[in-house]
Amino acid sequence: MSPRVQRRPAAVRALCGAVLVCLASAPAAALDDSRLAILEVRLDGGILSPGLPAYLDDGGGVLLPLGALGDLLEFAIDVEPARGRATGWLIEESRTFTLDLATGEVASDGQARALGAGEAVRGDDDIYVAP
């Protein structure tokens, strides 16, 4: 197991839940500046980021930037917004992760499922996912 992941077990569970479950039921709003929210990210009493960009959806939920959040938590996930794709692994290298907006699928640990409406949205700088 990566030493980076061992230091952040609570963060691992939080991001895995956000990325792998993606249970938001409301469709996402378009990513426009009028829906932009700047969030402070804290972990174990410390501030990881004073300004993480996120977008509010029509149902009162939020869309989080997968790449930026993964970087903060030191996850091995490569996000390619232009391709609408994210790949990597979570917790250990054998637990691969793929999110593909073109096919509308997310797969983790060998199990794939279709993305629901608004669960993942391509932005100019990142792919935004519903927790």
Wavefront OBJ file of the C-alpha trace (Angstrom):
o trace
v 0.000 0.000 0.000
v 1.281 3.456 -0.840
v 2.573 5.470 2.151
v 0.636 8.459 0.787
v -2.635 6.566 1.122
v -1.792 5.175 4.572
v -1.536 8.724 5.942
v -5.084 9.613 4.906
v -7.455 6.696 5.661
v -10.429 8.990 6.353
v -9.746 10.868 3.123
v -9.566 7.601 1.207
v -12.974 6.557 2.456
v -14.461 10.000 1.757
v -13.208 10.252 -1.821
v -13.964 6.631 -2.605
v -17.500 7.208 -1.415
v -17.834 10.375 -3.468
v -16.362 8.954 -6.636
v -17.495 5.351 -6.597
v -21.015 5.768 -5.308
v -22.055 8.997 -7.077
v -25.573 8.858 -5.657
v -26.810 12.361 -6.427
v -30.358 12.141 -7.712
v -30.790 15.617 -9.160
v -29.413 16.451 -12.591
v -26.454 18.794 -12.582
v -26.697 22.402 -13.607
v -24.498 23.607 -16.423
v -21.062 24.583 -15.226
v -21.292 28.341 -15.300
v -19.835 30.997 -13.036
v -23.207 31.862 -11.525
v -23.234 28.357 -9.925
v -19.607 28.459 -8.763
v -18.886 27.892 -5.063
v -15.459 28.075 -3.462
v -15.067 25.462 -0.730
v -12.527 25.098 2.037
v -11.285 21.512 2.315
v -10.340 20.293 5.795
v -8.972 16.986 6.975
v -8.185 16.045 10.573
v -8.466 19.673 11.700
v -6.078 20.994 9.059
v -6.883 22.980 5.937
v -5.918 21.129 2.743
v -7.196 23.896 0.492
v -8.646 27.310 1.251
v -10.300 27.488 -2.186
v -11.543 24.405 -4.046
v -13.847 25.360 -6.940
v -17.146 23.456 -7.038
v -20.505 23.945 -8.733
v -23.975 23.855 -7.230
v -26.605 21.736 -8.959
v -30.334 22.395 -9.267
v -31.183 20.024 -6.410
v -29.033 21.767 -3.801
v -26.128 19.369 -4.238
v -22.591 20.086 -5.299
v -20.269 18.897 -8.056
v -16.663 18.463 -6.917
v -13.558 18.588 -9.154
v -12.279 15.010 -9.292
v -8.732 15.871 -10.348
v -8.239 18.736 -7.901
v -9.689 16.769 -4.988
v -7.629 13.719 -5.936
v -4.484 15.872 -6.001
v -5.259 17.299 -2.557
v -5.716 13.809 -1.145
v -2.673 12.478 -3.046
v -4.563 9.873 -5.060
v -3.154 8.253 -8.193
v -5.932 9.430 -10.525
v -5.180 11.072 -13.872
v -8.029 13.289 -15.087
v -8.182 14.355 -18.732
v -11.073 16.835 -19.038
v -10.626 17.288 -22.802
v -11.120 13.540 -23.300
v -13.791 13.282 -20.591
v -11.832 10.523 -18.927
v -10.241 9.758 -15.551
v -8.121 6.695 -14.812
v -5.971 5.440 -11.989
v -6.292 3.457 -8.802
v -7.644 3.861 -5.287
v -6.174 2.587 -2.032
v -3.974 -0.003 -3.795
v -2.803 -0.438 -7.390
v -4.935 -3.526 -7.966
v -8.110 -1.444 -7.386
v -8.293 0.339 -10.715
v -10.665 3.186 -11.436
v -12.019 4.525 -14.744
v -14.586 7.201 -15.436
v -15.477 7.737 -19.096
v -17.975 10.433 -20.066
v -18.010 9.288 -23.716
v -19.330 5.848 -22.771
v -21.212 7.108 -19.711
v -19.603 4.510 -17.456
v -17.659 4.414 -14.229
v -15.718 1.301 -13.212
v -13.917 0.464 -10.032
v -12.379 -2.712 -8.767
v -13.613 -4.592 -11.846
v -17.249 -3.508 -11.502
v -18.724 -1.104 -14.057
v -21.995 0.778 -14.056
v -23.687 3.502 -16.039
v -23.407 7.080 -14.863
v -26.707 8.699 -13.994
v -27.787 12.095 -15.251
v -25.647 14.812 -13.689
v -23.297 12.486 -11.816
v -20.242 13.634 -13.769
v -19.799 16.743 -15.899
v -16.851 17.822 -18.027
v -15.470 21.242 -17.195
v -12.727 23.181 -18.956
v -10.254 22.383 -16.181
v -11.512 19.164 -14.566
v -14.281 16.573 -14.449
v -16.803 17.427 -11.754
v -18.524 14.603 -9.864
v -21.454 14.434 -7.478
v -20.611 13.069 -4.012
l 1 2 3 4 5 6 7 8 9 10 11 12 13 14 15 16 17 18 19 20 21 22 23 24 25 26 27 28 29 30 31 32 33 34 35 36 37 38 39 40 41 42 43 44 45 46 47 48 49 50 51 52 53 54 55 56 57 58 59 60 61 62 63 64 65 66 67 68 69 70 71 72 73 74 75 76 77 78 79 80 81 82 83 84 85 86 87 88 89 90 91 92 93 94 95 96 97 98 99 100 101 102 103 104 105 106 107 108 109 110 111 112 113 114 115 116 117 118 119 120 121 122 123 124 125 126 127 128 129 130 131
